[in-house]
Amino acid sequence: MTKSEQLFQRACGLIPGGVNSPVRAFGSVGETPRFIKKADGPYMIDADGNQYLDYICSWGPMILGHNHPLVREKVTEACMNGLSYGAPTEAEVRMAELICEIVPSVEMVRMVNSGTEAVMSAIRAARGFTGRNKIIKFAGCYHGHSDALLVKAGSGVMTAGVPDSSGVPAGCTQDTLTAVYNDLSSVEALFDSNKDQIAAVIVEPVAANMGVVPPKEGFLAGLRALCDRHQSLLIFDEVITGFRLGAGGAQGYYGIRADLVTYGKIIGGGMPVGAYGGRKDVMEMVAPVGAVYQAGTLSGNPIAMAAGIAQLTILKDRPEIYKNINELGEKLYGGMEQIVKETGAPCTVNHVGSLGCMFFTGQQVENYAQAKTADTERFARYFRFMLSHGVHLAPSQFEAMFLSNAHTEDHVELTLDLVRQALA
Ligand code: HOZ
């Protein structure tokens, strides 16, 4: 038995499913999760000493690669001054300045501890501001695990084939309306049948929790126009795209300004962090200025701020990082497309910048229904092949691949060789 297998066995009796987040379980790929001991650059090393080229990157935040020396140094420095105060710090002000400086639509920002918290708080602010209750989300988009958002959600919910979570009272989701990603007419129909009741439309500007599904030309601009027409707020959930597609996230990449934006782990450089921000008039609804209550003892935690400030400062000062990871993305995903063409394998590769995925379906994938046509058994075989050759993909057909600045052309070449063998 390997050490990972032993640890998994111990964990299963103590932690539900042996993991602290369902997407880490290898259930859908028929393997044992690798228990990670350490990570450096583009690599993760498991408890048995096996090294893997990592395409999870902690689900996005390790954009500079694991264990970046400057981030590590700043965290170590901050630890010397105590771990948490429950009182404000200069680092929180610096973090807010950085985000507002880099992202023009963010005039004010509130730090929280996760993307889930960021989204539930942004929705509360939108409801408080508009005085309306209903929200529109898209099938296959995942916005964390809060009650109101677990409706036709992507990520682990989709992998497990759970339609909606048990334990969520119907009352919590009665104001959540679901539209079809990339289909403006489905959004328009919901606005028409719920006149003056929609507080906000929340969208992953590039859907990355049903596999990667880019927005079709005009989709995001269409959402902006519909929200304006109906005096609803547009919320971009940039937990995955923020500071990844570019420093300005999807807003900068597609040139669309959202009213509110939510961020997650990437702004913590690997620490548990999230944030929501946007228009000042909306954010001033939040307590203690306004009547929308939201709070958190560990929000703006000094160690998390140290890591986040270090990472965001590097990303702001070195735009060549985005050029590099986007070019690597073009090589990797473009190469995969080429292999699919050559081998005639019924697969579809979707990608934007450093984000991408290969669906095991011959169909184009522009929405949840099409993503679900993927053959998850074939994905599982592909996943196992890649893992056995030292490449650690996310253990689900419906998750994204993430590149970091520590990945190189050689890593991409090695990966493409394996993809070629797997598809052949
Ligand atoms: N958005 C991440 C995966 N799609 C979340 C990771 C998790 O749920 O642990």
Residues whose N, C-alpha, C, O or C-beta is under 5 A from the ligand:
A	BS01	HOZ	S21 V23 W59 S155 A208 N209
